[in-house]
Amino acid sequence: MDYKKYIEAFNRGDDAGLVREFFTEDCIFQSGPRLLHGRAQLLEFLNWAHDGIREIIRAQVVLQEEHHIFAEIDMDFHATADRPQFVFGPLRQGEFLTVKFFVLYRLRDGKVAQLKAATWPPNLGVSKPEPTLGPSLEQRQAYLDYARAFSSAEFERFARYYTDDVVCELANFTLNGRDAIVNFYREMFKTVRETLTLHELIADEGGLAADITSQFTALADAPHFVVAPLKKGEFVRVRVFVHYSLRAGKIAHIKVGRAGPVSPPQRVS
């Protein structure tokens, strides 16, 4: 069996095709107390496990002989919908976690006849996937992680999505470099917090186009804030279009344009 092709098929998310192409009719799947017999039970399990979850294999070590494959896998679970009861921990849409798997496959006639899987606790001893943006489901989900990290003022986390030489063009000035962007927002967020609500995202390998509402909420009086003067506890909203140019899956250039007027100041209820 070509394990690289197995991984590619698994990561495409076509569970029916995966089971049909790579597992014997009488396959056995065991993970802890869960024991499944045959393709039908395996496919039923995968459909349940992947309801609102995209599962991605990142193989770390693979050992193969004629009748066996042993793989150490860092498995990423991306939530495409809220999964508060997910087996490895609650996930909101756009979030992901990684679980270390140790998997032994027994082969017969080039297909998996038996699969045994063991896991470590979530996020223990795993490598972290390099954040990349683009058109795939996982890359689009990664943009939600970026927007959430930005809105939560998690500077190190959202900065991972930038190239070192990223350029950010705002309405009145330009920021050059990752550090300049982080330092600007670190200072701004001391008095005014910006949160992003995504309405639509168009993505390809070269860039992203996002239709966003930005909300600016004053944590302290900000009479000279560039978007609108604000008193502590007030906020304004503005619709913006943001274009992101990508390089190797990271943001290399940001252009922000207003798509509507700034709302009147309102108070946080």
N, C-alpha and C positions, 0 to 999 in steps of 0.2 A: 504494500500500500504506500502511496506517495503521501506522506504526512503533511507536506506543505500544501498539497491540493485539498487535503482534509481541512486544514486550518482555514484556507481561503473559502471553502464551502460553508464551514461553520460560521465564519464572520460575516457572510452575506446575509445570514438570518433566514434562509430558506430551510426550515427544519424538515419539512417533508422530503425535499430533495436530498438533504444530508442523510437522513435515515435510509432512504431508498438506495442511494449510491454507495454508502460506506459501511452499512451494517448488514449482517446476515439476517435472514428471516427469523431465526431462532435465537437472536442475540440476547445476552443477559447484561443488565446494568445494575451495579451495586454502589451505593454511596451511603456509608453508615448503615442504618437499619432499613433504608429504602432498597427494595429488591424488585426489579422489573424483568419480565420475560417477554421477549418478542418485539418486533418493530412497532406494533400497534400501541403497546403500553409505553414504549420509549417515546414515541411521537406524542402521545397524550400528555406525558410528563413535560416534554419540552414546550408544548403549546401552553401549558399552565405556567411553567417557570418563566417563559418569555412574554407573558401577558403584561405589557407596559414596561418591559425590560429588554434592552439590547445587550447581549452577552458577547464579549470580544476576547478571543484567545491571544495572549502574548507569551509564546513559548520561550522559556529561559534555558532549559537543558532538555535535549531529546536524545535518547539512547534507543537504537533500533537493531533488532536481529530478525531472523526469518519469520518467527512466529510471535514476536512481542515488540511492543513499543512502550517505553517508559518516558514520561514527560513531566518536568516541573513547569508549571504554568502560572503566570500572573493573569488572573481572569478579571477583566473590567466589566462591571455591571452598570450600564447607563439607563437611567429611568426616562422613558418616553412618556410616562404618565405617573401620577402620584402612586406610590406603593408603600403605604404606611405599615403594612404587615409583611414586607419583604423578608424572606427567610434570613438574610444576612444583616438586616437592619433597615429601619425606615428610610425611604428615599422619596424626595420630591422630584417632580418633573425637572429634568436638566441636571440633576445631581448624579454622581456616580461613586462607587466604591470598588476596591480591588481586593480579591481574595486569592491567597496562595493555594493552588491545587497540586496534588501529586496523583497522576493518573497512570494506570497500567492497562494497556490494551492487549488482549490476546487475539491473534489474527487467524483466519481460516480462509483460504482461497482469496487472499488479498482484501478481505473485509474484516470488520471488527465483530468477533463472535462473543467477546466478553469485555466489559469495561468496569474497572474498579477505581473509585475516586475517593481521595481523602483531602481534607482541607485544614488550614490554619484559621484562626480568628480573623475577621475582616481587617485589612490594612496592616497586618502584622508581617514584617519581613518581606514586603513586596517592593518592587521597583515602581516608580510613578511614571505613568505615560507622559510623554512630552506633549504639552498642550498644543494642538494644531487646529486651525480653523479652515473651513472650506465647505464643499457641497454635500459631503456624506452625512448620514444621520448623526453619527458620533461627533463630527466636526460642527454641525449645526447645534447639537446639544452643548458642545464646548462653548459656543458663543453665549448661551444662557448662563453658563458658569461664569464666564467673563463679566457679563452684565450684572449678575448677582454679586460678584466679588467687588465690582466697582461701587455698586449701590450700598454695600455694607462697609465701605472704606477698608477693605482688605488689600492694602497696597501691594504687598509682595505677591499676593495671589493673582491680581489682575495684571500686574506688570509682567508676569511670565508669558503673557500672550503678545508682548511687544518685541520687536527686534531692538538691538542696542541703539540703532540710529533712527528709530521711528520719529516721524514728524507729525505733529497735530496742529491743523489749521482751524482755529476758532474764528469767531466773527471779527474780533478786534486785534488779534495777535496770534503768533505762531510759537509753538513749543518744539524745541529740537532735542531729541534724545529721550530715552526711557527715563533717566534720572530727572530731567526737567519736567516731564509730565507728572511723575510721582510727587516730586517736591511741590509743584503747583497745587495739585489736588490735596496733598497733605495739609498745606497751609489754608487753602480755601475751606476744607471740611471742618476746620476748627470753629468756623462761624456759620457756614452754610453747607448743608449736605445735599448732594444731588443724587436722586434715585431715578432709574431708568425703567420705563414700561415699554416693552417691545410689542409692536403691532404687526409688523411683517418683516421677514428677512429673506432676501434673495442672495444666493451664494453660488460662486463657482470657484475654480482653483485660484483665480487671480484676485478675487476680491469679494466683499460683502456690501450689500446696500440695505440699510436698516431704516425702517420707519418707526420712530421712537417718540414718546412723550417724556420729557425731562421735568421732574419736579424738584424745585429748589426750596428747601426748608431752612429757616433761620434758627440756629441754635443760640444765637446771641444777636443783638442789634447789629444790622449791616446796612447803614444808611447809604453807603457808597458801592454797594454790590452792583456789578456791571450789568446784570440782567434786569434788576429792578430793586429799588430801595426796600429793605425788609426790616421789620421789627421782630424781636424774639418771638417765636411761636407762629409766625406767618409763613406762608408758602405761595409760590406762583408756579404755574405750569406753562410749558411751551412745546409745541410739536416741532420736531427737527427731523431732517433727513441726514443720515450719516453714511458716508462712503469710506470703506476701509480697503486699502490696497494690501494684498498679502504677498509675503515672500517666504517660501518654504513653510506655509501654514501659519505664519505669525504676522501680526499687524506691522506694516512698514510705513503706512501713511494714512492719516485720518483727516477727512474734510467734513466739517459740520455746517449745515445750512438750516436756517429757520424755515419752517413750513407753515407758519401761522403766527398770530400775535401772542404776546405774553398775556396770560390771564390776569385779572385783578387780584391783588393780594387777598388771601383768605387765612383764617386762623385754624390751626390744628385743633380738631375737636377732642 
